[in-house]
Amino acid sequence: MEELLSKFSIQQYDSWIYEYESVNLPWWDTEYPTNIEIEVHQSDDSFIQLTVVFCPETEGMVERTPVMMTAFANDELIHETLLATTVGDELLPDQNFGFSEEHQAYTIKTFEEALMALKAILDLITNPDPVFISSLNEEDEEDIEFEPGDTLDHFIAMMLMNDSPFTKEEIEDHIGIGVATDGEEYLTQLKADVNTDIDLDPDFEIDKQSLELVKEVVRGYEE
């Protein structure tokens, strides 16, 4: 895995985001080119968490959609990898992946299959040199600019991508995924967002009752 990542200038794993030139993926977004971002975090247990994010190249608030989430160490998966069904169907149509009803995403149980899926996504990148690299370490947080609502938008997008029902249990599960992927700062920002009078991305199809339930569960969530 590290050898593959190094080909795309990913050599630091302690909380970094690598962003690459946008590419046209009409099977994903017919309106805008797509930016591909790779988020990597190294846990205290030395395993690496990796998330691939697709987001449209357009101005203003954008929907950042996680399309692959995995964690590995020493060429072994720490837990099942999740892969967005749209991505799996387009890039790996012949693979017989498992399916998670809970996350409404494909599940990958072997390191070799996870590596194959990641390679298929990275092959979409036309220029392996990142156009932007950002550290998420606390000591570098002055380089991080959180816009109000960004984390809540990300959270709603993640649930919509997984076609998950807006129930208390599903919301709690997705908060756990966000924290596991992005750390405690994710929950801190999410709680800040639900306590702020902000507007969600107008493209999100979520009713007021579901949104209020999300806010209620986030406010009461404890790790």
C-alpha positions in Angstrom: 0.0 0.0 0.0 2.8 2.4 0.9 4.5 1.8 -2.4 1.3 2.7 -4.3 0.8 5.8 -2.2 4.4 7.0 -2.7 3.7 7.1 -6.5 1.3 10.0 -5.7 3.7 11.8 -3.4 1.9 10.5 -0.2 4.7 9.8 2.2 3.6 11.4 5.4 0.7 9.7 7.2 0.2 11.7 10.4 -2.9 13.5 9.4 -2.5 15.0 6.0 -4.8 15.8 3.0 -3.5 15.5 -0.5 -5.6 17.1 -3.2 -5.0 16.5 -6.9 -6.0 18.2 -10.2 -9.6 17.8 -11.1 -10.7 15.2 -13.5 -13.9 14.7 -15.6 -15.9 11.8 -14.2 -19.3 12.0 -16.0 -20.5 8.8 -14.3 -20.0 10.6 -11.0 -20.8 14.3 -11.7 -22.2 15.5 -15.0 -22.0 19.1 -14.1 -18.6 19.8 -12.6 -15.1 18.2 -12.8 -14.2 16.2 -9.7 -11.4 16.9 -7.2 -9.9 13.8 -5.7 -8.6 14.1 -2.2 -6.7 11.5 -0.1 -6.9 11.9 3.7 -4.4 9.9 5.7 -4.1 9.6 9.5 -1.8 7.5 11.5 -3.3 6.3 14.8 -1.5 5.9 18.1 -1.5 2.1 17.4 0.5 2.8 14.2 -2.1 1.7 11.8 -3.0 4.0 8.9 -6.5 5.3 8.2 -7.2 6.4 4.6 -10.2 8.1 3.1 -10.7 8.9 -0.5 -13.0 11.9 -1.0 -14.6 13.2 -4.2 -15.8 16.8 -4.4 -16.9 19.0 -7.3 -14.6 21.7 -8.5 -16.8 24.7 -8.1 -16.9 27.8 -5.9 -18.7 28.1 -2.6 -19.7 25.4 -0.2 -19.2 22.0 -1.8 -20.2 18.5 -0.9 -17.2 16.4 0.0 -18.2 12.8 -0.4 -16.1 9.9 1.1 -16.0 7.1 -1.5 -13.6 4.8 0.1 -12.6 4.3 3.8 -10.0 1.8 4.9 -7.5 1.2 7.7 -4.4 -1.0 7.4 -1.1 -2.0 9.0 1.7 -4.2 7.7 -0.3 -5.2 4.6 -3.3 -6.3 6.7 -6.7 -4.6 7.0 -7.7 -3.4 10.5 -11.4 -3.6 9.6 -13.6 -4.0 6.5 -13.0 -1.4 3.8 -16.1 0.5 2.7 -16.4 1.4 -1.0 -19.2 3.6 -2.6 -21.3 1.4 -4.8 -21.2 3.9 -7.7 -17.4 3.8 -7.7 -17.3 0.0 -7.4 -19.8 -0.5 -10.2 -17.9 1.8 -12.5 -14.3 0.9 -11.8 -14.6 -2.7 -10.7 -17.8 -4.1 -12.2 -16.6 -7.7 -12.2 -15.8 -7.9 -8.6 -18.1 -9.7 -6.2 -17.8 -7.5 -3.1 -19.9 -7.9 0.0 -22.6 -5.3 0.8 -23.3 -3.5 4.0 -27.0 -2.8 4.7 -26.0 -0.6 7.5 -23.7 1.6 5.4 -25.3 1.0 2.0 -21.8 0.5 0.6 -19.7 -2.4 -0.7 -17.5 -4.1 1.9 -14.0 -5.4 1.2 -12.5 -7.9 3.5 -9.0 -8.6 2.1 -6.0 -6.4 1.9 -5.4 -7.4 -1.7 -8.9 -6.4 -2.8 -8.6 -3.1 -0.9 -5.3 -2.4 -2.7 -6.9 -3.2 -6.0 -9.9 -0.8 -5.3 -7.5 2.0 -4.2 -5.4 1.5 -7.3 -8.4 1.7 -9.5 -9.4 5.1 -7.9 -5.9 6.5 -8.0 -5.6 5.6 -11.7 -8.3 8.3 -12.3 -5.7 10.9 -11.3 -4.0 12.3 -14.3 -1.2 14.1 -12.5 0.4 12.3 -9.6 1.8 15.5 -8.1 -0.7 17.0 -5.5 -1.8 20.6 -6.2 -2.4 21.1 -2.5 -1.2 19.4 0.7 -2.6 20.3 4.1 -1.6 19.2 7.6 -4.3 18.4 10.1 -2.0 18.2 13.0 -3.0 20.3 16.0 0.3 22.1 16.0 -0.4 23.2 12.4 -4.1 24.1 13.0 -3.4 27.7 12.1 -3.2 26.4 8.5 -6.7 24.9 8.7 -9.7 27.0 8.0 -13.0 25.5 9.0 -15.9 27.3 7.5 -19.1 27.1 9.5 -21.3 24.2 8.3 -18.5 22.3 6.4 -18.5 19.4 8.9 -22.3 19.1 9.1 -22.4 19.2 5.3 -19.8 16.5 5.2 -21.8 14.4 7.7 -25.1 14.7 5.8 -23.3 13.9 2.5 -21.8 10.8 4.1 -25.2 9.5 5.2 -26.9 10.4 1.9 -24.1 8.6 0.0 -24.7 5.5 2.0 -28.5 5.8 1.5 -28.7 5.5 5.3 -32.1 6.2 7.0 -31.9 9.1 9.5 -32.5 7.1 12.6 -30.8 7.6 16.0 -28.7 4.4 15.5 -27.6 5.3 12.0 -26.7 8.8 13.0 -24.6 7.6 15.9 -22.9 5.0 13.7 -21.9 7.7 11.1 -20.6 10.0 13.8 -18.4 7.1 14.9 -17.1 6.7 11.4 -16.4 10.4 11.1 -14.5 10.4 14.4 -12.6 7.2 13.5 -11.6 8.7 10.2 -10.9 12.4 11.1 -10.3 12.3 14.9 -11.9 14.1 17.8 -11.8 17.4 15.9 -14.5 16.1 13.6 -16.9 15.7 16.5 -15.9 19.1 17.9 -16.6 20.8 14.6 -19.8 18.8 14.1 -21.2 19.9 17.5 -20.2 23.5 16.7 -22.1 23.4 13.4 -25.3 22.0 14.9 -25.3 24.8 17.5 -24.9 27.5 14.8 -27.6 29.0 12.7 -26.3 28.0 9.2 -27.8 26.8 5.9 -27.1 23.4 4.6 -26.1 22.8 1.0 -29.4 23.4 -0.9 -28.8 20.2 -3.0 -29.2 18.0 0.1 -32.5 16.1 0.1 -33.1 16.0 3.8 -36.4 17.0 5.6 -36.5 19.3 8.6 -37.5 16.5 11.0 -34.4 14.4 10.0 -32.1 17.4 10.3 -33.4 18.2 13.8 -32.8 14.6 14.8 -29.3 14.8 13.5 -28.7 17.9 15.6 -30.2 16.3 18.7 -28.1 13.1 18.4 -24.9 15.1 17.7 -25.5 17.3 20.7 -25.9 14.3 23.0 -23.2 12.1 21.5 -20.3 11.1 23.7 -17.3 9.0 22.7 
